[in-house]
Amino acid sequence: MEQNQEILDGLKTAMEAELTGYNFYKMSSENVADKKAKETLAELAQEEMGHFKYLRHQYQSVLENGNYDFAAAFVKKPEDDTESPIFSDAIKERIKDSHYEVSVLTIGMKLEMEAMIFYRSCAEKADSAEAKQFYNELADWEQGHYKAFENELDMLKDDYWAANDFTPM
């Protein structure tokens, strides 16, 4: 396969993943009851859309010029917020009925893990140092999202399991 076609195919796959993430987080933000989660998930949706737009720009650049356009500004990752909870403390009061919220965390983790693995593999295959850095930055961003979901799930899991009699005897 021609090098540019391989890059274009990878960018298409990445754009599709970012749109999937955008739609999932947007839908989730509209369906959770928790105000803090609504805001956090809406922000995640916008970050995914920012990734999509940047990837689409790179796709157009490779298509038209045969190379990435790293002069275009990439939205920088916010400071590490993996310790910041996604849900307010009020979720613990209704933890027994928080099936949707726990599912959002679990599915979000899977989406972010898949994206992180994909971007790391793109970085490994990249020919230029700039392309490697670009894909590693995307992977790092997705890893931050993954850790935020993981931390939140870890904080809620025992209470959720106990409230729903999932804890083994």
C-alpha positions in Angstrom: 0.0 0.0 0.0 1.3 3.5 -0.9 2.5 5.4 2.2 0.1 8.3 1.8 -2.9 5.9 1.4 -1.9 4.2 4.6 -1.7 7.6 6.4 -5.1 8.5 4.9 -6.7 5.2 6.0 -5.3 5.7 9.5 -6.6 9.3 9.7 -10.0 8.1 8.5 -10.1 5.4 11.3 -9.1 8.0 13.8 -11.7 10.5 12.6 -14.4 7.8 12.9 -13.3 7.0 16.5 -13.4 10.6 17.5 -16.9 11.1 16.0 -18.0 7.9 17.9 -16.6 9.4 21.1 -18.2 12.8 20.4 -21.6 11.2 19.9 -21.3 8.9 22.9 -20.3 11.7 25.3 -22.9 14.1 23.8 -25.7 11.5 24.2 -24.4 10.6 27.7 -24.3 14.3 28.8 -27.9 14.6 27.7 -29.1 11.5 29.6 -27.3 11.6 33.0 -29.2 13.3 35.8 -26.1 14.6 37.6 -25.3 18.2 36.8 -21.5 17.9 37.1 -21.5 14.8 34.9 -23.6 16.7 32.3 -21.0 19.4 32.2 -18.0 17.0 32.2 -19.4 14.8 29.5 -20.3 17.8 27.3 -16.7 19.0 27.7 -15.4 15.6 26.7 -17.7 15.7 23.6 -16.3 19.0 22.6 -12.7 17.7 23.1 -13.5 14.8 20.8 -14.9 17.1 18.2 -11.8 19.2 18.4 -9.7 16.1 17.8 -12.0 15.2 14.8 -11.6 18.7 13.2 -7.8 18.6 13.6 -7.6 15.1 12.2 -9.8 16.1 9.3 -7.5 19.1 8.6 -4.5 16.6 8.6 -6.4 14.3 6.3 -7.0 17.2 3.8 -3.4 18.2 4.1 -2.1 14.7 3.3 -4.7 14.3 0.5 -3.8 17.7 -1.1 -0.1 18.1 -0.3 1.1 14.6 0.5 2.1 15.5 4.0 0.8 16.5 7.5 0.4 20.2 8.3 1.9 20.5 11.7 2.0 24.3 11.5 -1.7 24.1 12.2 -2.4 24.5 15.9 -3.5 21.5 17.8 -5.8 22.1 20.7 -3.6 21.5 23.7 -4.5 19.0 26.4 -5.9 20.6 29.6 -3.9 20.1 32.8 -4.1 16.7 34.3 -7.6 16.3 35.7 -7.7 12.6 36.4 -8.3 13.3 40.1 -11.3 15.5 39.4 -14.5 13.5 39.7 -16.9 13.2 36.8 -20.0 12.9 39.1 -20.9 15.0 42.1 -20.9 13.5 45.5 -24.7 13.2 45.3 -24.3 10.2 43.1 -23.5 8.1 46.1 -27.0 8.9 47.5 -28.6 7.2 44.4 -25.9 4.7 43.7 -28.3 1.7 43.7 -30.1 3.1 40.6 -27.0 4.5 38.8 -26.8 1.8 36.2 -26.6 4.2 33.3 -23.9 6.2 34.9 -21.8 3.2 35.6 -22.3 2.0 32.1 -21.1 5.4 30.8 -17.9 5.0 32.8 -17.3 1.5 31.6 -18.0 2.2 27.9 -16.0 5.5 28.1 -13.0 3.5 29.4 -13.3 1.1 26.5 -13.5 3.9 23.9 -10.5 5.7 25.4 -8.4 2.6 25.7 -9.1 1.7 22.0 -8.2 5.2 20.9 -5.0 5.2 23.0 -3.9 1.9 21.6 -4.7 3.0 18.0 -2.8 6.3 18.4 0.2 4.5 19.9 0.3 2.1 17.0 0.2 5.0 14.6 3.1 6.7 16.4 5.1 3.5 16.1 4.5 3.3 12.3 5.1 7.1 11.7 8.1 8.0 9.6 8.7 11.5 11.0 9.5 12.6 14.5 6.7 15.2 14.2 4.1 12.6 13.3 5.3 10.3 16.2 4.9 13.3 18.6 1.4 14.1 17.1 0.1 10.6 17.6 1.7 10.2 21.0 0.1 13.5 22.1 -3.3 12.2 21.0 -2.6 8.9 22.8 -1.6 10.8 26.0 -4.8 12.8 25.9 -7.0 9.7 25.5 -5.0 8.1 28.3 -5.9 11.0 30.6 -9.6 10.5 29.7 -9.2 6.8 30.4 -7.6 7.4 33.8 -10.4 9.9 34.8 -13.1 7.3 34.0 -11.1 4.6 35.8 -10.6 6.7 38.9 -14.3 7.5 39.0 -15.3 3.9 38.5 -12.9 2.8 41.3 -14.5 5.3 43.7 -18.0 4.1 42.9 -17.7 0.4 42.2 -17.7 -1.0 45.7 -20.8 1.1 46.8 -22.5 0.3 43.5 -21.9 -3.4 43.8 -22.9 -3.6 47.4 -26.1 -1.6 46.8 -27.1 -3.9 44.0 -26.0 -7.2 45.8 -23.3 -7.8 43.2 -20.6 -8.3 45.9 -19.6 -11.9 46.4 -20.3 -13.4 49.8 
